[in-house]
Amino acid sequence: MAHDVEGHSAGTEVPGNPAQEGAFPPFDPANFTSELIWLVLTFGALYLLMSKLALPRVAAILAARKDRIDSDLATAAKAQDEAAAAAAAHEKTLADARAKAQSVGQAAQAELNAQADTRRHALEADLNAKLATAEAQIAATKTAALSNVDAIATEAAQAILQHITGQPADAAAVAAAVAAQKA
């Protein structure tokens, strides 16, 4: 090795130290006892710290979360039951309203039908009365017309005979001839 003036060695080598020339300290068998003692003390302290402080807090948080979730689920189930009951009540109310509306509609329809029947019977009675009156008038007019037919036929026959012959006809003979034709 080349040494320089100041006592440093040139290059990348580290000067050797005779105290450091043994095994790696964690693997040195002379240190196993103290390492095992420190391992047990550290593990014991960590175990006590975790079991007395950290784990009870985590357990309390998990229990609180479980209680909160159970409470929320119970509240949700209760709300769902209430919603189902409200829906059933609403459906029952709607069914009752439909039934009532239908019965009111049927009652109104029956009342309107009764009123229409009453009006129809009244109109039929009025029309039958007017028809009976008209038939009576027709029968009276027919009777009056038939009673005048003889007189009209007699007068017409007399007028025709007078026109054809130029002389007045015998009224009794013409009336007898008209009566004979009628029978």
C-alpha positions in Angstrom: 0.0 0.0 0.0 1.1 3.4 -0.7 1.1 5.8 2.2 1.1 9.5 1.7 2.9 12.1 3.7 0.2 12.7 6.3 -0.3 9.1 7.2 -3.3 8.5 5.2 -3.5 5.7 2.8 -4.3 6.3 -0.8 -7.1 4.3 -2.3 -10.4 2.9 -1.1 -9.2 0.6 1.7 -10.2 1.3 5.2 -7.4 0.9 7.7 -7.9 -2.1 9.8 -8.8 -2.1 13.4 -7.8 -5.1 15.4 -10.9 -4.7 17.7 -13.3 -4.9 14.8 -11.9 -8.0 13.3 -14.3 -10.4 15.0 -17.8 -11.7 14.1 -20.8 -9.5 13.4 -22.0 -8.3 16.9 -25.6 -9.7 16.8 -24.2 -13.0 15.8 -21.4 -13.1 18.3 -22.1 -15.9 20.8 -20.7 -13.8 23.6 -23.6 -11.3 23.2 -26.5 -13.9 23.0 -27.3 -13.8 26.7 -27.7 -10.0 26.9 -29.6 -10.0 23.6 -32.0 -12.6 24.9 -32.6 -10.7 28.1 -33.3 -7.5 26.2 -35.5 -9.4 23.9 -37.6 -10.8 26.8 -37.7 -7.4 28.5 -38.7 -5.6 25.3 -41.3 -8.2 24.4 -42.7 -8.3 27.9 -43.0 -4.5 28.0 -44.6 -4.4 24.6 -47.0 -7.2 25.6 -48.0 -5.3 28.8 -48.4 -2.1 26.9 -50.5 -3.7 24.2 -52.6 -5.8 26.6 -53.2 -3.0 29.1 -53.6 0.1 26.9 -53.9 -0.5 23.2 -56.0 -3.6 23.0 -58.7 -2.5 25.5 -59.1 0.7 23.6 -59.4 -1.2 20.3 -61.9 -3.7 22.0 -63.9 -0.8 23.3 -64.0 0.9 19.9 -65.1 -2.4 18.2 -67.7 -3.0 20.9 -69.0 0.6 20.5 -69.1 0.1 16.7 -71.0 -3.2 17.1 -73.4 -1.7 19.5 -73.9 1.3 17.1 -74.4 -1.0 14.2 -76.9 -3.2 16.1 -78.7 -0.1 17.3 -78.9 1.2 13.7 -80.1 -2.1 12.4 -82.8 -2.3 15.1 -83.8 1.3 14.3 -83.9 0.4 10.6 -85.9 -2.7 11.2 -88.4 -0.7 13.4 -88.6 2.0 10.7 -89.2 -0.7 8.1 -91.9 -2.3 10.2 -93.5 1.1 10.7 -93.3 1.8 7.0 -94.9 -1.5 6.2 -97.7 -0.8 8.7 -98.1 2.7 7.3 -98.2 1.2 3.7 -100.8 -1.4 4.8 -102.9 1.3 6.5 -102.6 3.5 3.4 -103.7 0.6 1.2 -106.6 -0.1 3.5 -107.6 3.5 3.5 -107.4 3.5 -0.4 -109.5 0.3 -0.5 -112.1 1.8 1.9 -112.2 5.0 -0.2 -112.6 3.0 -3.4 -115.4 0.9 -1.9 -117.1 4.0 -0.5 -116.7 5.8 -3.8 -118.1 2.8 -5.6 -121.1 2.6 -3.2 -121.7 6.3 -3.5 -121.5 6.0 -7.3 -123.9 3.0 -7.3 -126.3 4.9 -5.0 -126.2 7.9 -7.3 -126.7 5.7 -10.4 -129.7 4.0 -8.7 -131.1 7.3 -7.8 -130.6 8.7 -11.3 -132.2 5.5 -12.7 -135.2 5.9 -10.4 -135.6 9.5 -11.4 -135.3 8.6 -15.1 -137.9 5.8 -14.6 -140.2 8.2 -12.8 -139.8 10.8 -15.6 -140.3 8.1 -18.2 -143.4 6.8 -16.6 -144.7 10.4 -16.2 -144.0 11.1 -19.9 -145.6 7.8 -21.0 -148.7 8.6 -18.9 -148.8 12.1 -20.4 -148.3 10.7 -23.9 -150.9 8.0 -23.4 -153.3 10.7 -22.1 -152.5 12.9 -25.2 -152.9 9.8 -27.4 -156.2 9.0 -25.9 -157.4 12.6 -26.3 -156.1 12.6 -29.9 -157.8 9.2 -30.7 -161.1 10.6 -29.1 -160.8 13.8 -31.3 -160.1 11.6 -34.4 -163.0 9.4 -33.6 -165.2 12.5 -33.0 -164.0 14.0 -36.3 -164.5 10.8 -38.1 -168.0 10.4 -36.7 -168.7 14.0 -37.6 -167.2 13.5 -41.1 -169.1 10.3 -41.6 -172.3 12.0 -40.5 -171.8 14.8 -43.1 -170.8 12.3 -45.9 -174.5 11.6 -46.6 -175.3 15.2 -46.7 -172.3 16.0 -48.9 -172.9 13.1 -51.2 -176.5 14.1 -51.6 -175.6 17.7 -52.4 -172.9 16.6 -54.8 -175.3 14.2 -56.6 -178.0 17.0 -56.8 -175.4 19.4 -58.2 -174.2 16.9 -60.8 -177.7 16.0 -61.9 -178.7 19.7 -62.2 -175.6 20.4 -64.2 -176.2 17.4 -66.6 -179.9 17.8 -67.0 -180.2 21.5 -66.4 -183.1 21.0 -64.0 -183.1 20.7 -60.3 -183.1 17.1 -59.0 -185.5 15.6 -56.5 -183.8 15.8 -53.1 -185.7 12.8 -51.6 -184.9 10.6 -54.5 -181.2 11.5 -54.5 -181.0 10.9 -50.7 -182.6 7.5 -51.1 -180.2 6.6 -53.9 -177.2 7.7 -51.8 -178.5 5.7 -48.8 -178.9 2.6 -51.1 -175.3 3.0 -52.4 -174.0 3.3 -48.8 -175.5 0.1 -47.6 
